[in-house]
Amino acid sequence: WRGLLSYALMAGTALVLLPFALPITVAVYAVVWMYTWTHDPRARTNLVRVLPLHPRRVYKCSRALWSGMLDGLGGPTIAIIFSYLAAKLSRSSRPQDTAVRDIKYGPQAKHRLDLFVPLETHRLRLKQQQQQQQGGLDGAEKAEKQRFPILIIFPGYRWSKTKRARMYRPMAQTLCGDGMFVVLPRVGGVDATLDDILCDFHLTVQWVFENAVNFGGDPKRVHLLGYGAGAHLCTMYSLVVPLKTWYAQADRMSPDAQLLSSRASDQCLRRWLRKIKRIPRPVAGLILVSGVFDIAGQRRYETERCIEHLSATAKAFGGCRELEDAWSPATIVRCLRRRSAYIPSELFAHSALLIHGKRDSTFVLGQSQRLFRELCEIDVPDVNMKIYANLRRVDPSIALLAPASALAQSLLEDIRAS
């Protein structure tokens, strides 16, 4: 009787919902087709052929789009935004802006960055000058100890949105108020390739190392912070030193030395390494939030969700397997570990902090977990990982809009500790 009752209940529910089935189906198809039209590059040449028709594919695609929207707006995001707007409207005066804007860091006109200066800097600079005049070497040593750490933020959750640095200014100002210099560069541009974006970021980091002492920063405490695609590119940049070192040693032993499993992938990796002329200094640490570190694995995950032509990863890598392997930090670290008898830990960043939401459906938790395991295997001195069990996507640019919130305090504490 219980089985019959359950079947009767299901049949009754289906009959009640039957009048709504057609409009709901039409609405779902319309949303998926509209998104395909605006985000699938193939739609420019032949829209009819790329529109999904099979109900299962449309269902999976709509579910992925809904999950992505929840990743961006779920959790405390909306509450934090309303709290930020309310605080902004209730203020009688504008908050103090400590940014020095549009500093040129490279040869092109687009190469500009904003430097956010801690408020304590002016007072300490006067104190340092007095110590250097009165105390000689002792004063100089004390002045060196009183320099501030530097945090370079890689802007952009997607590879194609790296020029939206303005969105990260409130976060940079919050971090700056916590007692550190914050550098917010504008990298990439319209139709910029991954190589171009990373070369721009390299120029930014080199400018920071060369000028840190002049503005009161500590060149020994330069950290990179990236979110989403920014976390991916920060990790790729931190691997330039060990990669150049490995290829230099391997080429002396054999001209056909190969790091990656595919010859095409290895040539692709060598090609973008050659664009970085000067070997950079290893940074002190990495702070990687909600990142993607295995591009091939991410593409397989997106194929299962039927968004392999709609995602940001598809636009950046175009389904090219050689490009995916050459730009996968987790794969590169694994190959370095397997093909090298010994890699000095000084070639890598001294510390790495990975932060991820357990329920993130865009870049899943397994991405950070894999990189965490590989960094531990290669003996990076200080590797930590923090998982937010009840959150989807962890967005520092949103969380730090409200510095008093529990999530912001947790992130600030993690960044201080790193």
Phi, psi and omega in degrees: 000323180296321179296316179295323180294320179294319178295321178295321178295317179296319180294320177296319178298320179295321179293323179294320183277351184303318179297336181268351186296315183295310178296324178296316179299315179298318180296317180296314178300319181297318180295313182295318180294320178296318179293321177297318180298322184270341187239346180268117181300333181291341182293342180291332183261320182210090184293320186297321184288335185265349180290128180288137182243326184293132182303322181294319179293319179296320179297312180297318180295315180295323178294320178295320179294320178295317178297320178297322177294320178293326176300319183281326186248353183283178179066220183274009188301306184296319179298321180293319180297316178295321178296320179294316180294320178296317178294324180292321180285332182275349181287136178277337180224156180290140177293154183292128179257117184257017185275139168258113193261156171058045173279133182278128181241355182212181185285337184269160181295331181284346184282088181227151177218159173252133179248117180264120189257130176297147182294333182284352187297315184298316180295317180290327179296318177297320180293322179294320178298319178294321179294321180292325179287324186266325189255000178062232183294323180298319178296321179295321179293321177294322179297321179295324179290336184268009176288152185267149172292160183237132178240120178259120181264126174272114185282143172115124172277333177246158181292334183269001184241037185279353181267357182275057182290336182301326181295339185263002182295316176301320177297317180296321179293323177296314179295323178297320178294347178273006174096043177209153170284138179237127180249125181238097184271161169255115185237160179072211183154191180294128179062022177286139178275170176299322177300316181296317181297316182291325176294320176298318180294324176298318177297323178297312182296320178296320178298320180296315180297321183285333186245004184301315183296325183294325181257010173096010179269164180256109181295346178275353181232057177262121180243151176249134177239126179224150183230124181070238177296331176297322176296321178298312184287328173298318179293318178299319180295322181293343180268359182298315183296307178296328179292313178297323178295317182294314182295323179297318179288319183291323181291332176291331180273324181207129180292343181257026181299140185221128180269309182276163185291329181259137178297320180295319178295320180295320178293324177296319178295317178296325184296315181282336174293324180294336180288339176268098188291308182272132178289121183285162173279143177296138178280163183287324184198164178236138172237107190245115187247123175051048187267170174237127189231357176229095187293319180297318177295322177295322179293322176295319179297319179291327177295320177298330181268003177064033176235028184293342178253359185250346189278166175294327178296321179296320180291326183281324187245347171062021179074013179276113184296322180297319179292322180297317180292321183289342181244027178252103183302320181297320178294319181295316180297320178297317180293322176298320181292321185281331186258007180234134177291323181203131175238118180300135180293342180293342180283341181260169172299142184294325182223156177215128177240121179251130181236132183208146173274135185295330185260014179295127182254353179274298170247104192288164183301327181302335177298310180291324180296323180292315178296322178301314179297317182294320179293324176293321180294328184269005173066041167296133191306316188223100181239127179226155178221135178236128181247126174268107191293326187258009182249155173269256179276131176266111183248104182295331181293334175272313185300322184275004171294330178242087186299338182277350182291158182297321180294318179295317179297322178295316179296317179297321178295320178295318181293321177298316184292335182279000000 
